[in-house]
């Protein structure tokens, strides 16, 4: 298959299948299935090298090759939206990782051939708890805007039409009711979210209720989703290691929502291949904040089925010290990769060939 990128046949070829179709399970630009390599948990592939090797172009080509056939998101760690919070957003309720998760989920939610939108109730409830930590100023228009963006992650084409509007109304009503008090409004907002998830009947609403209880296992939550989300918001605002702990659970929530979209016979019959997350400039905070939790969870036995391709400026990074290494041509027919016990061994560094100036 011609991609316009010199020397990338080992990644995109279909006969025999290249690295991308073997990991994703679909041929590029087609809905035809390809047998999985690493059918358990795939390697976290990181393209390495200096400027001018076409790493960003490869990620864009991957997005174009698979969008509309399987859920795809492309996040660039150097994008300005990840540099600092908006002027009206308190810094302690914002981070590059939280922004990257929102951006990725919005892209992954888009419908693909044969399947509708994906909902992200676990992620949205966590993001809402975090955002509520910055709502003590009672700026209702801003709060409404922030809440709507997060709650729209729960919309699908086939069910719960209008959920975001109803849930947002309940959240804002809770906020207005609490305006006579001072201090944070985290707990009322969390209560409103959990109540919105609990209403209704049918398979879709049962899925929302499962999502609402997913946080029960959060450390020190005592099995209470409300306490879990309150702790997550508190840990996020604390910064440092506490924030990284909260962000790890938010990354896990996104992947759990993706797994849920593929759960069951009906969902699997409509969704082919694996979801694809692409991270450019993974060495930046937004990128590392996605990469490190995924590697750590996979090393701890918390599996997911997402395929990650990332681009690293340079040839090495401390977060990838035990990663495997291959040149792209060596991945043409199979990926000789076996993870070890360390989180970074769950990654595979792939060196791209130099671009031919004549092409």
C-alpha positions in Angstrom: 0.0 0.0 0.0 1.4 3.4 -1.0 1.3 6.0 1.8 3.7 8.6 0.4 6.0 7.9 3.4 9.3 6.3 2.4 10.1 3.0 4.0 6.9 2.5 5.9 5.6 -0.6 4.1 6.5 -2.7 7.2 3.9 -0.6 9.1 1.1 -0.3 6.5 1.4 -3.3 4.2 -1.5 -5.7 3.9 0.1 -8.8 2.2 1.7 -9.9 4.4 0.1 -7.7 7.0 2.4 -5.0 8.4 2.7 -4.0 12.1 -0.4 -1.7 12.2 -2.9 -4.2 10.8 -1.5 -7.0 12.9 -1.9 -5.0 16.2 -5.2 -3.3 15.2 -6.8 -6.3 13.5 -7.9 -4.3 10.5 -6.3 -3.6 7.1 -5.6 0.1 6.5 -8.5 2.0 4.9 -10.6 -1.1 4.9 -13.0 -2.9 7.3 -11.5 -6.3 6.5 -10.2 -8.1 9.6 -6.6 -9.3 10.0 -5.5 -11.9 12.6 -4.1 -10.3 15.8 -0.5 -10.5 16.8 -0.2 -10.2 20.6 -3.9 -11.1 21.1 -3.5 -10.5 24.8 -2.1 -7.0 25.4 -0.2 -5.4 22.5 3.0 -3.5 22.9 2.9 0.3 23.4 4.7 1.2 20.2 6.9 4.4 20.3 8.5 5.7 17.1 11.9 7.2 17.8 14.4 9.5 16.2 15.2 13.1 15.7 13.4 15.7 13.6 12.8 15.0 9.9 12.1 11.3 10.1 8.4 11.7 9.5 7.2 10.5 12.9 4.3 13.0 13.0 3.4 12.2 9.4 3.3 8.5 10.3 0.8 9.1 13.1 -1.3 11.3 10.8 -1.3 8.5 8.2 -2.3 6.0 10.8 -5.3 8.2 11.8 -6.4 8.6 8.1 -5.9 4.8 7.5 -8.2 3.8 10.4 -10.7 6.6 11.1 -14.3 5.7 10.4 -13.4 2.0 10.7 -12.3 1.8 14.4 -12.3 4.5 17.1 -9.2 6.7 16.7 -7.7 9.7 18.6 -4.6 11.7 17.9 -3.2 13.9 20.7 -0.1 16.1 20.2 1.7 16.8 23.5 3.1 20.0 22.1 -0.4 21.4 21.3 -1.0 24.7 23.0 -4.1 23.5 24.7 -1.9 21.3 27.0 0.5 24.1 28.0 -1.7 25.9 30.6 -5.2 26.1 31.9 -7.7 28.5 30.3 -7.6 31.9 32.0 -10.8 31.2 33.9 -9.9 27.7 35.1 -8.2 27.3 38.4 -4.8 25.6 38.0 -5.5 23.1 40.8 -8.4 21.6 38.9 -6.7 21.4 35.5 -3.7 19.4 34.1 -2.3 18.5 30.7 -3.3 14.9 31.3 -6.9 15.8 32.1 -7.1 18.0 29.0 -5.6 15.2 26.9 -8.1 12.7 28.2 -11.0 14.9 27.3 -9.6 15.6 23.8 -8.9 11.9 23.2 -12.3 10.8 24.4 -14.1 13.4 22.2 -12.4 11.9 19.1 -12.8 8.2 20.2 -16.5 8.8 20.7 -17.2 9.5 17.1 -19.2 6.8 15.3 -17.5 4.4 12.9 -18.7 2.2 10.1 -21.3 -0.2 11.4 -21.3 1.2 15.0 -22.5 4.3 16.8 -20.8 6.7 19.3 -19.0 5.4 22.3 -20.0 6.8 25.7 -17.5 7.5 28.5 -19.4 7.5 31.8 -16.5 6.4 34.0 -14.2 9.1 32.5 -16.8 11.8 32.5 -17.8 11.2 36.1 -14.1 11.5 37.2 -13.5 14.6 35.0 -16.6 16.2 36.4 -15.4 15.6 40.0 -12.1 17.1 39.2 -13.6 20.2 37.4 -16.0 20.7 40.3 -13.0 21.3 42.5 -12.5 24.6 40.7 -16.2 25.7 40.9 -16.1 27.5 44.3 -16.4 30.9 42.6 -20.0 30.0 41.5 -19.4 31.3 38.0 -22.5 29.5 36.6 -22.0 30.3 32.9 -18.5 29.0 33.0 -19.5 26.0 35.1 -22.4 25.2 32.7 -19.9 25.3 29.7 -17.4 23.1 31.4 -20.1 20.6 32.6 -21.7 20.4 29.2 -18.4 19.5 27.5 -17.7 16.7 30.0 -21.3 15.4 30.1 -21.5 15.3 26.3 -19.0 12.4 26.5 -22.0 10.3 27.6 -24.0 10.9 24.5 -24.6 8.2 21.9 -26.5 7.9 18.7 -28.7 5.0 19.7 -29.6 5.5 23.4 -29.8 8.1 26.1 -30.5 10.9 23.6 -30.4 14.1 25.5 -28.7 12.6 28.6 -26.1 15.4 28.7 -28.7 18.1 28.8 -30.7 16.4 31.6 -27.7 15.6 33.6 -26.2 19.1 33.2 -29.5 20.6 34.4 -29.4 18.4 37.5 -25.7 19.3 38.1 -26.4 23.1 37.7 -29.5 22.9 39.9 -27.4 21.3 42.6 -24.9 24.0 42.2 -27.4 26.8 42.5 -28.9 25.2 45.5 -25.5 25.2 47.2 -24.7 28.8 46.4 -25.8 30.0 49.8 -22.9 28.0 51.3 -19.2 28.8 51.0 -16.4 26.6 49.9 -16.2 23.8 47.3 -19.3 22.2 45.8 -17.6 18.9 44.9 -19.9 16.6 46.9 -23.2 18.1 45.6 -22.0 17.8 42.0 -20.9 14.2 42.6 -24.3 13.4 44.1 -26.1 15.0 41.1 -23.9 13.0 38.7 -24.5 9.7 40.5 -28.2 10.3 40.7 -28.4 11.1 37.0 -26.6 7.8 36.2 -29.0 5.9 38.5 -32.2 6.9 36.8 -33.9 5.0 34.0 -34.3 1.4 33.0 -33.0 -0.8 30.2 -29.6 -2.1 29.2 -28.1 1.3 28.5 -29.0 2.7 31.9 -27.7 -0.5 33.5 -24.4 0.2 31.8 -24.4 3.7 33.3 -25.1 2.3 36.7 -22.2 -0.1 36.4 -20.0 2.8 35.4 -21.2 4.8 38.4 -20.1 2.0 40.8 -16.7 1.4 39.0 -14.9 3.8 41.4 -15.8 1.7 44.5 -12.4 0.1 44.4 -10.5 3.5 44.6 -8.1 3.3 47.6 -9.7 4.3 50.9 -13.1 4.7 49.3 -14.6 1.9 51.4 -16.8 0.8 48.5 -18.5 4.1 48.2 -18.5 5.7 44.7 -19.3 9.1 46.1 -16.4 8.9 48.5 -14.1 7.6 45.8 -14.9 10.5 43.5 -14.5 13.0 46.3 -11.1 11.5 47.1 -10.1 11.6 43.5 -11.0 15.3 43.2 -9.1 16.0 46.4 -6.0 14.1 45.3 -6.1 15.8 41.9 -6.1 19.3 43.6 -3.3 18.3 46.0 -0.8 18.1 43.1 2.4 16.1 43.0 2.2 12.3 43.6 -1.4 12.6 44.7 -2.4 14.1 41.4 -0.5 11.5 39.5 -2.4 8.9 41.5 -5.7 10.5 40.5 -4.7 10.8 36.8 -3.7 7.2 36.7 -7.3 6.3 37.6 -8.7 8.7 35.0 -6.6 7.1 32.3 -7.8 3.7 33.5 -11.4 5.0 33.4 -11.0 5.9 29.7 -9.7 2.5 28.9 -12.4 0.8 30.9 -15.1 2.7 29.0 -13.5 1.6 25.7 -13.4 -2.0 26.9 -17.1 -1.7 27.9 -18.0 -0.5 24.3 -16.6 -3.8 23.0 -18.2 -6.0 25.8 -20.9 -8.5 24.9 -21.8 -10.4 21.7 -23.8 -7.5 20.2 -21.1 -4.9 20.6 -18.3 -7.2 19.3 -20.4 -8.0 16.2 -20.6 -4.3 15.4 -17.0 -3.2 16.3 -14.1 -4.7 14.4 -10.5 -4.2 15.3 -9.1 -2.5 18.4 -9.4 1.2 19.3 -6.4 3.3 18.3 -4.7 6.0 20.3 -2.0 8.1 18.7 0.3 10.4 20.8 2.7 12.8 19.1 5.5 14.3 21.2 5.0 11.7 23.9 7.9 13.2 25.8 5.8 16.2 26.8 3.7 16.2 30.1 0.4 15.4 28.3 2.0 12.5 26.5 3.9 11.1 29.5 0.8 11.4 31.6 -0.9 8.9 29.2 2.0 6.6 28.6 3.2 6.0 32.1 -0.2 4.9 33.7 -0.9 2.6 30.8 2.5 0.9 31.1 2.2 0.7 34.9 -1.3 -0.8 34.8 -0.4 -3.4 32.1 2.6 -4.4 34.2 0.3 -4.8 37.2 -2.0 -7.1 35.2 -4.7 -4.5 34.5 -5.3 -5.3 30.8 -6.8 -3.3 28.1 -7.3 -3.8 24.4 -6.3 -0.4 23.1 -3.5 0.0 20.5 -1.1 2.8 21.2 1.4 4.3 18.7 3.4 7.3 19.9 6.2 9.5 18.6 9.2 10.4 20.8 11.7 13.2 20.0 15.0 11.4 20.4 16.0 7.8 20.8 15.5 7.2 24.5 13.6 8.5 27.6 13.9 7.5 31.3 10.2 6.3 31.3 11.2 3.8 28.5 14.5 2.6 29.9 13.6 -1.1 29.6 11.6 -1.0 26.4 12.3 -3.4 23.6 14.0 -2.0 20.4 13.5 -2.8 16.8 14.0 -1.0 13.5 10.8 -0.7 11.5 11.9 -3.1 8.7 12.3 -5.8 11.4 8.6 -5.6 12.2 7.4 -6.4 8.6 6.2 -10.0 9.3 6.3 -10.4 13.1 7.1 -8.4 16.2 9.8 -10.1 18.2 8.8 -8.6 21.6 8.2 -10.1 25.0 7.5 -7.8 28.0 9.4 -8.2 31.2 8.3 -7.3 34.7 9.0 -3.6 34.7 6.4 -1.1 33.3 8.7 0.3 30.6 9.2 -3.2 29.2 5.6 -3.0 28.0 6.7 -0.5 25.4 8.5 -1.2 22.1 10.7 1.5 20.6 10.7 1.4 16.8 13.3 3.3 14.8 11.9 4.8 11.6 14.1 4.7 8.5 15.6 7.9 7.1 13.3 9.6 4.6 14.6 9.4 1.0 15.0 13.1 -0.1 14.0 12.0 -3.6 10.6 10.9 -2.5 
